[in-house]
Amino acid sequence: MHRKFLIAGNWKMNNGITDSVALVDAIKKRTMEVRFVDMLVCPPFIALGAAYGAAAGSLLKIGAQNMYHEAKGAFTGEVSFSMLRDCNVSYVILGHSERRTIFDESDEFINKKVCVALENNLLPILCIGETEAEREKGATFEVVEKQLKGCLENVSSKRAKDLTIAYEPVWAIGTGKTATPEIAQEVHSFIRGKLVEIFGKNVANSVRILYGGSMKAANVEALLSQPDIDGGLVGGASLVAEEFCSMIEVAEKLSL
Ligand code: PEP
C-alpha cells in the first residue's frame, strides 16, 4: 500500500522569529512544484505564528515540537493544544528522545498528550526508539514495543488513523550515525506489525512510520526505498534549506 511520504523538520531550539521566517521563505520558494509529498517544519513555539504566515500560499505545514495535555491553567511555561491550534499548527511532535531523557517524560505522560492531540484535531508524531546500550543488549524490539503500547494506551482505532510514528534510534540522533536502511526497515516492519495487533490491518497500513536519526540528502533515497519507511523526521539537516529541500525532492521523485 502506498502511503504519501512526509518529510518533517524538527528545528529543536534553533531559529527565532526572523530566522524562522527566512528559512520558511527559502523552503517555500524551492518547493513550490512539489505535489506528492507532505512537507512540515516544526519551529520553536515563539515562531509558530510567524512561520505559518510565511508559509501562506504554499503546501508547507507548520508543526510544534511539544505540548502539555491540560487545556489551560496554572502550568507555568507550558503550551496547550488550543494555543497550538490558535497558531494554525497541524502536527505536534510528542515523546522526542530529548524530552524523554532531558525532561524525564514517561510513556504514561506522553500518552496523555497523544490522546489530547488526537481528540483535538492535532496530528501527533509519536517518537520512539532505543538507546545504544539497549540495542547492544538486544532489547530494541522490547523497548520499542513498550514505548509504543505505553504511549498509545486508550487510543481507539478510529483516532489512530491520524497518528504518525517516528522511529528514532537514540544512538543515531544528532550523531551522524544513521541506521542502515535494513536495520531501520526491520524495526519499522516490527512497529507496523504491532500496529496491526493493536488497531487492525487497515489502520496499521495507513499510519505513516517516519525514520529519524542523522537523515540527510545523501542517505534519504536508500531509507525511503524501504517498504515501511514513509518519510523522515529530520533534525540537523532540516536547518539548511538546500539540504532539506533536496530531501523533499528525492521523496517527490520516488513518489512519481
Ligand atoms: C531528531 O532530533 O528528531 C533528529 C532525527 O535529529 P538529527 O536528524 O539531527 O539526527
Residues whose N, C-alpha, C, O or C-beta is under 5 A from the ligand:
A	BS01	PEP	N10 A172 I173 G174 T175 G212 G213 S214 M215 L233 V234 G235 G236 A237
